[in-house]
Amino acid sequence: MSTIKRRIVTILTDNDIPEGEKTQVLRQLEADSLSKERSATEGMNPVDGDDGEDLKAIEMALRKLGQQPVEGGAASL
């Protein structure tokens, strides 16, 4: 399990974190992951080579909280 996926599980299962804060943290992770994907499309090598798996996990976590992920991937930014 990747570091991001472990962090997502920790965030979602921690009952002491308010839902709004969980969403905020996941949105930051989403922005970071999209930025990483965008840099890969601009000719830079991906940092960890996860092939978008972290972003998919973040999107699923956002949906569990009733949120919609950002539309489109790195190419649409």
mmCIF file as gemmi writes it, N, C-alpha and C atoms, coordinates in Angstrom:
data_model
loop_
_atom_site.group_PDB
_atom_site.id
_atom_site.type_symbol
_atom_site.label_atom_id
_atom_site.label_alt_id
_atom_site.label_comp_id
_atom_site.label_asym_id
_atom_site.label_entity_id
_atom_site.label_seq_id
_atom_site.pdbx_PDB_ins_code
_atom_site.Cartn_x
_atom_site.Cartn_y
_atom_site.Cartn_z
_atom_site.occupancy
_atom_site.B_iso_or_equiv
_atom_site.pdbx_formal_charge
_atom_site.auth_seq_id
_atom_site.auth_asym_id
_atom_site.pdbx_PDB_model_num
ATOM 1 N N . MET Axp A 1 ? 0.851 -1.176 0 1 0 ? 1 A 1
ATOM 2 C CA . MET Axp A 1 ? 0 0 0 1 0 ? 1 A 1
ATOM 3 C C . MET Axp A 1 ? 0.894 1.235 0 1 0 ? 1 A 1
ATOM 4 N N . SER Axp A 2 ? 0.577 2.189 -0.886 1 0 ? 2 A 1
ATOM 5 C CA . SER Axp A 2 ? 1.382 3.401 -0.977 1 0 ? 2 A 1
ATOM 6 C C . SER Axp A 2 ? 1.186 4.285 0.25 1 0 ? 2 A 1
ATOM 7 N N . THR Axp A 3 ? 2.088 5.222 0.404 1 0 ? 3 A 1
ATOM 8 C CA . THR Axp A 3 ? 2.016 6.169 1.512 1 0 ? 3 A 1
ATOM 9 C C . THR Axp A 3 ? 0.725 6.97 1.452 1 0 ? 3 A 1
ATOM 10 N N . ILE Axp A 4 ? 0.344 7.401 0.261 1 0 ? 4 A 1
ATOM 11 C CA . ILE Axp A 4 ? -0.887 8.182 0.095 1 0 ? 4 A 1
ATOM 12 C C . ILE Axp A 4 ? -2.102 7.348 0.477 1 0 ? 4 A 1
ATOM 13 N N . LYS Axp A 5 ? -2.147 6.108 0.051 1 0 ? 5 A 1
ATOM 14 C CA . LYS Axp A 5 ? -3.294 5.254 0.375 1 0 ? 5 A 1
ATOM 15 C C . LYS Axp A 5 ? -3.387 5.016 1.878 1 0 ? 5 A 1
ATOM 16 N N . ARG Axp A 6 ? -2.246 4.827 2.539 1 0 ? 6 A 1
ATOM 17 C CA . ARG Axp A 6 ? -2.266 4.674 4 1 0 ? 6 A 1
ATOM 18 C C . ARG Axp A 6 ? -2.774 5.943 4.664 1 0 ? 6 A 1
ATOM 19 N N . ARG Axp A 7 ? -2.346 7.087 4.143 1 0 ? 7 A 1
ATOM 20 C CA . ARG Axp A 7 ? -2.786 8.363 4.706 1 0 ? 7 A 1
ATOM 21 C C . ARG Axp A 7 ? -4.295 8.543 4.524 1 0 ? 7 A 1
ATOM 22 N N . ILE Axp A 8 ? -4.811 8.146 3.359 1 0 ? 8 A 1
ATOM 23 C CA . ILE Axp A 8 ? -6.246 8.25 3.103 1 0 ? 8 A 1
ATOM 24 C C . ILE Axp A 8 ? -7.033 7.398 4.091 1 0 ? 8 A 1
ATOM 25 N N . VAL Axp A 9 ? -6.597 6.176 4.302 1 0 ? 9 A 1
ATOM 26 C CA . VAL Axp A 9 ? -7.279 5.286 5.246 1 0 ? 9 A 1
ATOM 27 C C . VAL Axp A 9 ? -7.275 5.904 6.643 1 0 ? 9 A 1
ATOM 28 N N . THR Axp A 10 ? -6.14 6.443 7.043 1 0 ? 10 A 1
ATOM 29 C CA . THR Axp A 10 ? -6.034 7.081 8.36 1 0 ? 10 A 1
ATOM 30 C C . THR Axp A 10 ? -7.005 8.248 8.478 1 0 ? 10 A 1
ATOM 31 N N . ILE Axp A 11 ? -7.064 9.072 7.436 1 0 ? 11 A 1
ATOM 32 C CA . ILE Axp A 11 ? -7.957 10.237 7.449 1 0 ? 11 A 1
ATOM 33 C C . ILE Axp A 11 ? -9.416 9.789 7.542 1 0 ? 11 A 1
ATOM 34 N N . LEU Axp A 12 ? -9.799 8.844 6.701 1 0 ? 12 A 1
ATOM 35 C CA . LEU Axp A 12 ? -11.205 8.428 6.654 1 0 ? 12 A 1
ATOM 36 C C . LEU Axp A 12 ? -11.659 7.728 7.929 1 0 ? 12 A 1
ATOM 37 N N . THR Axp A 13 ? -10.765 7.021 8.597 1 0 ? 13 A 1
ATOM 38 C CA . THR Axp A 13 ? -11.168 6.247 9.772 1 0 ? 13 A 1
ATOM 39 C C . THR Axp A 13 ? -11.004 6.991 11.091 1 0 ? 13 A 1
ATOM 40 N N . ASP Axp A 14 ? -10.385 8.169 11.049 1 0 ? 14 A 1
ATOM 41 C CA . ASP Axp A 14 ? -10.177 8.94 12.283 1 0 ? 14 A 1
ATOM 42 C C . ASP Axp A 14 ? -11.44 9.728 12.613 1 0 ? 14 A 1
ATOM 43 N N . ASN Axp A 15 ? -12.149 9.289 13.636 1 0 ? 15 A 1
ATOM 44 C CA . ASN Axp A 15 ? -13.404 9.932 14.031 1 0 ? 15 A 1
ATOM 45 C C . ASN Axp A 15 ? -13.198 11.271 14.726 1 0 ? 15 A 1
ATOM 46 N N . ASP Axp A 16 ? -11.953 11.598 15.08 1 0 ? 16 A 1
ATOM 47 C CA . ASP Axp A 16 ? -11.665 12.874 15.729 1 0 ? 16 A 1
ATOM 48 C C . ASP Axp A 16 ? -11.47 14.01 14.725 1 0 ? 16 A 1
ATOM 49 N N . ILE Axp A 17 ? -11.345 13.675 13.445 1 0 ? 17 A 1
ATOM 50 C CA . ILE Axp A 17 ? -11.175 14.695 12.408 1 0 ? 17 A 1
ATOM 51 C C . ILE Axp A 17 ? -12.551 15.036 11.851 1 0 ? 17 A 1
ATOM 52 N N . PRO Axp A 18 ? -12.94 16.318 11.91 1 0 ? 18 A 1
ATOM 53 C CA . PRO Axp A 18 ? -14.235 16.714 11.335 1 0 ? 18 A 1
ATOM 54 C C . PRO Axp A 18 ? -14.268 16.457 9.829 1 0 ? 18 A 1
ATOM 55 N N . GLU Axp A 19 ? -15.45 16.18 9.299 1 0 ? 19 A 1
ATOM 56 C CA . GLU Axp A 19 ? -15.581 15.843 7.882 1 0 ? 19 A 1
ATOM 57 C C . GLU Axp A 19 ? -15.065 16.957 6.98 1 0 ? 19 A 1
ATOM 58 N N . GLY Axp A 20 ? -15.303 18.197 7.348 1 0 ? 20 A 1
ATOM 59 C CA . GLY Axp A 20 ? -14.804 19.322 6.547 1 0 ? 20 A 1
ATOM 60 C C . GLY Axp A 20 ? -13.295 19.34 6.452 1 0 ? 20 A 1
ATOM 61 N N . GLU Axp A 21 ? -12.643 19.004 7.554 1 0 ? 21 A 1
ATOM 62 C CA . GLU Axp A 21 ? -11.181 18.948 7.562 1 0 ? 21 A 1
ATOM 63 C C . GLU Axp A 21 ? -10.675 17.774 6.724 1 0 ? 21 A 1
ATOM 64 N N . LYS Axp A 22 ? -11.387 16.652 6.794 1 0 ? 22 A 1
ATOM 65 C CA . LYS Axp A 22 ? -11.027 15.492 5.961 1 0 ? 22 A 1
ATOM 66 C C . LYS Axp A 22 ? -11.089 15.88 4.492 1 0 ? 22 A 1
ATOM 67 N N . THR Axp A 23 ? -12.167 16.564 4.111 1 0 ? 23 A 1
ATOM 68 C CA . THR Axp A 23 ? -12.332 16.996 2.726 1 0 ? 23 A 1
ATOM 69 C C . THR Axp A 23 ? -11.209 17.937 2.322 1 0 ? 23 A 1
ATOM 70 N N . GLN Axp A 24 ? -10.86 18.858 3.204 1 0 ? 24 A 1
ATOM 71 C CA . GLN Axp A 24 ? -9.806 19.827 2.914 1 0 ? 24 A 1
ATOM 72 C C . GLN Axp A 24 ? -8.458 19.126 2.677 1 0 ? 24 A 1
ATOM 73 N N . VAL Axp A 25 ? -8.13 18.162 3.516 1 0 ? 25 A 1
ATOM 74 C CA . VAL Axp A 25 ? -6.876 17.427 3.369 1 0 ? 25 A 1
ATOM 75 C C . VAL Axp A 25 ? -6.887 16.622 2.071 1 0 ? 25 A 1
ATOM 76 N N . LEU Axp A 26 ? -8.008 15.972 1.783 1 0 ? 26 A 1
ATOM 77 C CA . LEU Axp A 26 ? -8.109 15.195 0.544 1 0 ? 26 A 1
ATOM 78 C C . LEU Axp A 26 ? -8.022 16.094 -0.681 1 0 ? 26 A 1
ATOM 79 N N . ARG Axp A 27 ? -8.591 17.283 -0.626 1 0 ? 27 A 1
ATOM 80 C CA . ARG Axp A 27 ? -8.495 18.224 -1.746 1 0 ? 27 A 1
ATOM 81 C C . ARG Axp A 27 ? -7.035 18.635 -1.979 1 0 ? 27 A 1
ATOM 82 N N . GLN Axp A 28 ? -6.283 18.819 -0.895 1 0 ? 28 A 1
ATOM 83 C CA . GLN Axp A 28 ? -4.87 19.166 -1.051 1 0 ? 28 A 1
ATOM 84 C C . GLN Axp A 28 ? -4.097 17.997 -1.672 1 0 ? 28 A 1
ATOM 85 N N . LEU Axp A 29 ? -4.392 16.783 -1.212 1 0 ? 29 A 1
ATOM 86 C CA . LEU Axp A 29 ? -3.757 15.604 -1.805 1 0 ? 29 A 1
ATOM 87 C C . LEU Axp A 29 ? -4.102 15.486 -3.288 1 0 ? 29 A 1
ATOM 88 N N . GLU Axp A 30 ? -5.371 15.78 -3.61 1 0 ? 30 A 1
ATOM 89 C CA . GLU Axp A 30 ? -5.817 15.737 -4.996 1 0 ? 30 A 1
ATOM 90 C C . GLU Axp A 30 ? -5.041 16.751 -5.843 1 0 ? 30 A 1
ATOM 91 N N . ALA Axp A 31 ? -4.911 17.977 -5.334 1 0 ? 31 A 1
ATOM 92 C CA . ALA Axp A 31 ? -4.184 19.015 -6.067 1 0 ? 31 A 1
ATOM 93 C C . ALA Axp A 31 ? -2.724 18.624 -6.272 1 0 ? 31 A 1
ATOM 94 N N . ASP Axp A 32 ? -2.113 18.057 -5.243 1 0 ? 32 A 1
ATOM 95 C CA . ASP Axp A 32 ? -0.721 17.623 -5.352 1 0 ? 32 A 1
ATOM 96 C C . ASP Axp A 32 ? -0.572 16.509 -6.378 1 0 ? 32 A 1
ATOM 97 N N . SER Axp A 33 ? -1.5 15.569 -6.372 1 0 ? 33 A 1
ATOM 98 C CA . SER Axp A 33 ? -1.447 14.45 -7.308 1 0 ? 33 A 1
ATOM 99 C C . SER Axp A 33 ? -1.669 14.915 -8.741 1 0 ? 33 A 1
ATOM 100 N N . LEU Axp A 34 ? -2.608 15.837 -8.941 1 0 ? 34 A 1
ATOM 101 C CA . LEU Axp A 34 ? -2.842 16.384 -10.275 1 0 ? 34 A 1
ATOM 102 C C . LEU Axp A 34 ? -1.618 17.147 -10.769 1 0 ? 34 A 1
ATOM 103 N N . SER Axp A 35 ? -0.977 17.868 -9.876 1 0 ? 35 A 1
ATOM 104 C CA . SER Axp A 35 ? 0.235 18.608 -10.233 1 0 ? 35 A 1
ATOM 105 C C . SER Axp A 35 ? 1.34 17.649 -10.665 1 0 ? 35 A 1
ATOM 106 N N . LYS Axp A 36 ? 1.456 16.549 -9.933 1 0 ? 36 A 1
ATOM 107 C CA . LYS Axp A 36 ? 2.462 15.538 -10.274 1 0 ? 36 A 1
ATOM 108 C C . LYS Axp A 36 ? 2.172 14.943 -11.643 1 0 ? 36 A 1
ATOM 109 N N . GLU Axp A 37 ? 0.907 14.646 -11.931 1 0 ? 37 A 1
ATOM 110 C CA . GLU Axp A 37 ? 0.539 14.097 -13.233 1 0 ? 37 A 1
ATOM 111 C C . GLU Axp A 37 ? 0.789 15.116 -14.338 1 0 ? 37 A 1
ATOM 112 N N . ARG Axp A 38 ? 0.479 16.371 -14.059 1 0 ? 38 A 1
ATOM 113 C CA . ARG Axp A 38 ? 0.69 17.421 -15.053 1 0 ? 38 A 1
ATOM 114 C C . ARG Axp A 38 ? 2.175 17.534 -15.392 1 0 ? 38 A 1
ATOM 115 N N . SER Axp A 39 ? 3.033 17.466 -14.384 1 0 ? 39 A 1
ATOM 116 C CA . SER Axp A 39 ? 4.47 17.556 -14.644 1 0 ? 39 A 1
ATOM 117 C C . SER Axp A 39 ? 4.941 16.374 -15.488 1 0 ? 39 A 1
ATOM 118 N N . ALA Axp A 40 ? 4.337 15.226 -15.302 1 0 ? 40 A 1
ATOM 119 C CA . ALA Axp A 40 ? 4.702 14.051 -16.097 1 0 ? 40 A 1
ATOM 120 C C . ALA Axp A 40 ? 4.311 14.245 -17.557 1 0 ? 40 A 1
ATOM 121 N N . THR Axp A 41 ? 3.168 14.919 -17.808 1 0 ? 41 A 1
ATOM 122 C CA . THR Axp A 41 ? 2.744 15.157 -19.185 1 0 ? 41 A 1
ATOM 123 C C . THR Axp A 41 ? 3.584 16.235 -19.848 1 0 ? 41 A 1
ATOM 124 N N . GLU Axp A 42 ? 4.304 17.011 -19.047 1 0 ? 42 A 1
ATOM 125 C CA . GLU Axp A 42 ? 5.151 18.072 -19.584 1 0 ? 42 A 1
ATOM 126 C C . GLU Axp A 42 ? 6.592 17.611 -19.753 1 0 ? 42 A 1
ATOM 127 N N . GLY Axp A 43 ? 6.795 16.305 -19.738 1 0 ? 43 A 1
ATOM 128 C CA . GLY Axp A 43 ? 8.112 15.765 -20.015 1 0 ? 43 A 1
ATOM 129 C C . GLY Axp A 43 ? 8.949 15.414 -18.805 1 0 ? 43 A 1
ATOM 130 N N . MET Axp A 44 ? 8.479 15.713 -17.618 1 0 ? 44 A 1
ATOM 131 C CA . MET Axp A 44 ? 9.213 15.355 -16.416 1 0 ? 44 A 1
ATOM 132 C C . MET Axp A 44 ? 8.88 13.912 -16.049 1 0 ? 44 A 1
ATOM 133 N N . ASN Axp A 45 ? 9.791 13.236 -15.443 1 0 ? 45 A 1
ATOM 134 C CA . ASN Axp A 45 ? 9.541 11.865 -15.004 1 0 ? 45 A 1
ATOM 135 C C . ASN Axp A 45 ? 8.662 11.868 -13.767 1 0 ? 45 A 1
ATOM 136 N N . PRO Axp A 46 ? 7.695 10.952 -13.695 1 0 ? 46 A 1
ATOM 137 C CA . PRO Axp A 46 ? 6.894 10.857 -12.472 1 0 ? 46 A 1
ATOM 138 C C . PRO Axp A 46 ? 7.787 10.508 -11.293 1 0 ? 46 A 1
ATOM 139 N N . VAL Axp A 47 ? 7.45 11.075 -10.146 1 0 ? 47 A 1
ATOM 140 C CA . VAL Axp A 47 ? 8.267 10.879 -8.954 1 0 ? 47 A 1
ATOM 141 C C . VAL Axp A 47 ? 8.253 9.432 -8.499 1 0 ? 47 A 1
ATOM 142 N N . ASP Axp A 48 ? 7.091 8.81 -8.455 1 0 ? 48 A 1
ATOM 143 C CA . ASP Axp A 48 ? 7.003 7.457 -7.909 1 0 ? 48 A 1
ATOM 144 C C . ASP Axp A 48 ? 6.429 6.426 -8.872 1 0 ? 48 A 1
ATOM 145 N N . GLY Axp A 49 ? 6.035 6.852 -10.057 1 0 ? 49 A 1
ATOM 146 C CA . GLY Axp A 49 ? 5.545 5.914 -11.056 1 0 ? 49 A 1
ATOM 147 C C . GLY Axp A 49 ? 4.288 5.166 -10.662 1 0 ? 49 A 1
ATOM 148 N N . ASP Axp A 50 ? 3.359 5.813 -9.947 1 0 ? 50 A 1
ATOM 149 C CA . ASP Axp A 50 ? 2.15 5.119 -9.484 1 0 ? 50 A 1
ATOM 150 C C . ASP Axp A 50 ? 1.079 5.006 -10.564 1 0 ? 50 A 1
ATOM 151 N N . ASP Axp A 51 ? 1.306 5.597 -11.735 1 0 ? 51 A 1
ATOM 152 C CA . ASP Axp A 51 ? 0.368 5.503 -12.868 1 0 ? 51 A 1
ATOM 153 C C . ASP Axp A 51 ? -1.041 5.966 -12.506 1 0 ? 51 A 1
ATOM 154 N N . GLY Axp A 52 ? -1.172 6.968 -11.673 1 0 ? 52 A 1
ATOM 155 C CA . GLY Axp A 52 ? -2.469 7.527 -11.339 1 0 ? 52 A 1
ATOM 156 C C . GLY Axp A 52 ? -3.236 6.79 -10.26 1 0 ? 52 A 1
ATOM 157 N N . GLU Axp A 53 ? -2.651 5.773 -9.68 1 0 ? 53 A 1
ATOM 158 C CA . GLU Axp A 53 ? -3.364 4.996 -8.652 1 0 ? 53 A 1
ATOM 159 C C . GLU Axp A 53 ? -3.666 5.837 -7.408 1 0 ? 53 A 1
ATOM 160 N N . ASP Axp A 54 ? -2.732 6.708 -7.023 1 0 ? 54 A 1
ATOM 161 C CA . ASP Axp A 54 ? -2.98 7.556 -5.86 1 0 ? 54 A 1
ATOM 162 C C . ASP Axp A 54 ? -4.158 8.495 -6.125 1 0 ? 54 A 1
ATOM 163 N N . LEU Axp A 55 ? -4.192 9.086 -7.319 1 0 ? 55 A 1
ATOM 164 C CA . LEU Axp A 55 ? -5.288 9.988 -7.656 1 0 ? 55 A 1
ATOM 165 C C . LEU Axp A 55 ? -6.626 9.249 -7.644 1 0 ? 55 A 1
ATOM 166 N N . LYS Axp A 56 ? -6.654 8.041 -8.152 1 0 ? 56 A 1
ATOM 167 C CA . LYS Axp A 56 ? -7.891 7.241 -8.129 1 0 ? 56 A 1
ATOM 168 C C . LYS Axp A 56 ? -8.34 6.985 -6.688 1 0 ? 56 A 1
ATOM 169 N N . ALA Axp A 57 ? -7.387 6.691 -5.812 1 0 ? 57 A 1
ATOM 170 C CA . ALA Axp A 57 ? -7.718 6.442 -4.407 1 0 ? 57 A 1
ATOM 171 C C . ALA Axp A 57 ? -8.247 7.709 -3.74 1 0 ? 57 A 1
ATOM 172 N N . ILE Axp A 58 ? -7.657 8.847 -4.075 1 0 ? 58 A 1
ATOM 173 C CA . ILE Axp A 58 ? -8.113 10.125 -3.52 1 0 ? 58 A 1
ATOM 174 C C . ILE Axp A 58 ? -9.53 10.421 -3.998 1 0 ? 58 A 1
ATOM 175 N N . GLU Axp A 59 ? -9.789 10.196 -5.288 1 0 ? 59 A 1
ATOM 176 C CA . GLU Axp A 59 ? -11.122 10.429 -5.834 1 0 ? 59 A 1
ATOM 177 C C . GLU Axp A 59 ? -12.163 9.541 -5.154 1 0 ? 59 A 1
ATOM 178 N N . MET Axp A 60 ? -11.824 8.287 -4.92 1 0 ? 60 A 1
ATOM 179 C CA . MET Axp A 60 ? -12.755 7.38 -4.233 1 0 ? 60 A 1
ATOM 180 C C . MET Axp A 60 ? -13.026 7.861 -2.815 1 0 ? 60 A 1
ATOM 181 N N . ALA Axp A 61 ? -11.999 8.344 -2.129 1 0 ? 61 A 1
ATOM 182 C CA . ALA Axp A 61 ? -12.164 8.841 -0.764 1 0 ? 61 A 1
ATOM 183 C C . ALA Axp A 61 ? -13.062 10.074 -0.751 1 0 ? 61 A 1
ATOM 184 N N . LEU Axp A 62 ? -12.88 10.975 -1.71 1 0 ? 62 A 1
ATOM 185 C CA . LEU Axp A 62 ? -13.74 12.147 -1.789 1 0 ? 62 A 1
ATOM 186 C C . LEU Axp A 62 ? -15.19 11.745 -2.011 1 0 ? 62 A 1
ATOM 187 N N . ARG Axp A 63 ? -15.413 10.763 -2.871 1 0 ? 63 A 1
ATOM 188 C CA . ARG Axp A 63 ? -16.782 10.291 -3.117 1 0 ? 63 A 1
ATOM 189 C C . ARG Axp A 63 ? -17.405 9.693 -1.855 1 0 ? 63 A 1
ATOM 190 N N . LYS Axp A 64 ? -16.596 9.01 -1.045 1 0 ? 64 A 1
ATOM 191 C CA . LYS Axp A 64 ? -17.102 8.45 0.209 1 0 ? 64 A 1
ATOM 192 C C . LYS Axp A 64 ? -17.585 9.551 1.146 1 0 ? 64 A 1
ATOM 193 N N . LEU Axp A 65 ? -16.99 10.738 1.004 1 0 ? 65 A 1
ATOM 194 C CA . LEU Axp A 65 ? -17.397 11.873 1.834 1 0 ? 65 A 1
ATOM 195 C C . LEU Axp A 65 ? -18.48 12.714 1.148 1 0 ? 65 A 1
ATOM 196 N N . GLY Axp A 66 ? -19.013 12.199 0.023 1 0 ? 66 A 1
ATOM 197 C CA . GLY Axp A 66 ? -20.079 12.905 -0.675 1 0 ? 66 A 1
ATOM 198 C C . GLY Axp A 66 ? -19.591 14.045 -1.545 1 0 ? 66 A 1
ATOM 199 N N . GLN Axp A 67 ? -18.31 14.072 -1.863 1 0 ? 67 A 1
ATOM 200 C CA . GLN Axp A 67 ? -17.721 15.126 -2.687 1 0 ? 67 A 1
ATOM 201 C C . GLN Axp A 67 ? -17.445 14.605 -4.082 1 0 ? 67 A 1
ATOM 202 N N . GLN Axp A 68 ? -17.394 15.507 -5.042 1 0 ? 68 A 1
ATOM 203 C CA . GLN Axp A 68 ? -17.041 15.153 -6.405 1 0 ? 68 A 1
ATOM 204 C C . GLN Axp A 68 ? -15.581 15.511 -6.645 1 0 ? 68 A 1
ATOM 205 N N . PRO Axp A 69 ? -14.815 14.621 -7.253 1 0 ? 69 A 1
ATOM 206 C CA . PRO Axp A 69 ? -13.431 14.951 -7.579 1 0 ? 69 A 1
ATOM 207 C C . PRO Axp A 69 ? -13.383 16.01 -8.686 1 0 ? 69 A 1
ATOM 208 N N . VAL Axp A 70 ? -12.233 16.62 -8.859 1 0 ? 70 A 1
ATOM 209 C CA . VAL Axp A 70 ? -12.023 17.591 -9.912 1 0 ? 70 A 1
ATOM 210 C C . VAL Axp A 70 ? -12.247 16.912 -11.256 1 0 ? 70 A 1
ATOM 211 N N . GLU Axp A 71 ? -12.953 17.59 -12.169 1 0 ? 71 A 1
ATOM 212 C CA . GLU Axp A 71 ? -13.217 17.027 -13.493 1 0 ? 71 A 1
ATOM 213 C C . GLU Axp A 71 ? -11.934 16.957 -14.303 1 0 ? 71 A 1
ATOM 214 N N . GLY Axp A 72 ? -11.767 15.864 -15.023 1 0 ? 72 A 1
ATOM 215 C CA . GLY Axp A 72 ? -10.625 15.713 -15.924 1 0 ? 72 A 1
ATOM 216 C C . GLY Axp A 72 ? -9.341 15.398 -15.209 1 0 ? 72 A 1
ATOM 217 N N . GLY Axp A 73 ? -8.381 14.991 -15.987 1 0 ? 73 A 1
ATOM 218 C CA . GLY Axp A 73 ? -7.082 14.67 -15.433 1 0 ? 73 A 1
ATOM 219 C C . GLY Axp A 73 ? -6.084 15.76 -15.692 1 0 ? 73 A 1
ATOM 220 N N . ALA Axp A 74 ? -4.828 15.407 -15.67 1 0 ? 74 A 1
ATOM 221 C CA . ALA Axp A 74 ? -3.752 16.382 -15.804 1 0 ? 74 A 1
ATOM 222 C C . ALA Axp A 74 ? -3.783 17.075 -17.165 1 0 ? 74 A 1
ATOM 223 N N . ALA Axp A 75 ? -4.188 16.381 -18.205 1 0 ? 75 A 1
ATOM 224 C CA . ALA Axp A 75 ? -4.196 16.96 -19.545 1 0 ? 75 A 1
ATOM 225 C C . ALA Axp A 75 ? -5.201 18.1 -19.665 1 0 ? 75 A 1
ATOM 226 N N . SER Axp A 76 ? -6.214 18.129 -18.809 1 0 ? 76 A 1
ATOM 227 C CA . SER Axp A 76 ? -7.248 19.171 -18.909 1 0 ? 76 A 1
ATOM 228 C C . SER Axp A 76 ? -6.894 20.401 -18.11 1 0 ? 76 A 1
ATOM 229 N N . LEU Axp A 77 ? -5.778 20.389 -17.397 1 0 ? 77 A 1
ATOM 230 C CA . LEU Axp A 77 ? -5.406 21.548 -16.575 1 0 ? 77 A 1
ATOM 231 C C . LEU Axp A 77 ? -4.706 22.61 -17.372 1 0 ? 77 A 1
